[in-house]
Amino acid sequence: MVKDCLLIEDDLDDQEIFLMALQKINAEIFCAIANDGIEGMNKLSDPAYRPELICIDINMPKITGIECLEKIKKLSHLKNSRIVMYSTSQDKTIMVRCKELGADHFIVKPPGFTPLVESLTTILKG
């Protein structure tokens, strides 16, 4: 089971819901937050920081989630980190692009809390 996670998400409400979902699944999971792609990449650029799971919102200012994904895949110390793209977008082209760039999973932000818990539970077990 994953113990260390980084969420790169600019929306405070989405951050809170995501953290609540993780806590419901397993209260022992530590999830750090980056409020945008630049902050996320600053954290991830440290070779000593190796979260097991990195969840990235696609639509963010400054650096998009897809740009973050491209940069993360170039960092050798993160080669074992699983990457989940987390977005309101249901655009199949974006989903395919994320998979091509190396994302392990894609979660469309669900309309409720329970579907998010279910999606994360499935990912965390895998």
N, C-alpha and C positions, 0 to 999 in steps of 0.2 A: 504494500500500500504506500502511496505517495506520502511523504512527510513534509516536503518543502515545495512551495509553489510561488510563482510570481504572476500577478495579474497586472497587465498593462491596459488601463482603461481610464478614459477621461471623464466619464459620467459618474458622479458620486452616488447616485441612486443604484446604478448598475453594479458599482463596487460593493455597496452594502448588501445587495441581494446575493451577489456571487459569494461573498464571505459567509453570509448566513447559510447558504446552500452547502458550502464546504463543511461548516461546523456541524450541520445536521448529519452529514455523512460520516464525519470523523473529527471530533473535537481536537485531536492531536495534530491535525494538519496545520502547519504554519504557512500563512499566505501573506507575502509582502505585496505592497501596492506601488505601482508607478502611475502617476497621473497623466502621463503622455508618453509618446514614443521616445522622446529625447531622454526623459528621466529613466525610462526602462532600459534604453541602450547604455546609459551611464552606469546603471547597476550591473548590467550583464557584461560590460566590458572588463570588469574585474575578474581575472582568471580564477580567483579563489571562490567566486560566487557561482554555484552550479545547481540551480533549482531543478528538481526532478521534472516539474511540470511548469510550462510557461503558457499562460493564456493571454491572447492578444486581441483587443478590439480592432476591427478593420478601419472604421471611420473615426480618425483622430486628427486634430490639428498638428501642425509642425512636421511630424513624420507619420505616415499612415501605417496601419498594421502590416500591410503587405511589404512596405519598405523595411519595417522592423524584422519581419520574417526573413527577408533576403539578407540582412546584416547578421542576424543570429546564425544562419546556416553557414556563415563564413568564420564563425568563432569555434575553433576546434575544442575548446574546453566545454562546450555545450552540446557536443555530438550525441550524448546520451540523454539529453533533456527531451521530453515529449512536448510537442507544441500543439496547442489548441487555438484555432481561430474562433473568435466569439463576436458575432455580428447580427445586426437586424437584417442584413441583406440575405435574400434568398436567391440571388443571381447565380445561376449554375456556372457561368463563365468565371466568376470570382472564386467559387468553390473549387473548380478544376484548377485554376491558376495557383491557389494556395496549396493544393495537393502536389502540383508539379514542382513548387518551390520547396516542398519538404514538410508541410504541415501534416501532423499525424491525424488530427480530427478537425471538424468544423461544426460548431454549434450555432444554430440560428437562435438568437435570443428568444426564448419562449415567452408567451403572454402571461405565464404564471410561475409561481415558485416551484411547485411540485414537478413540472416537466424539466426544469433546470436541475433539480436534485436527481431526477432519474437519468438525465443525460450525463451528468458528472459522475454519478455512481458507475454507469457503464464504462466510462473512460478510465476511471480510477482502478477498476477491476482488471482492465486490459493490459 
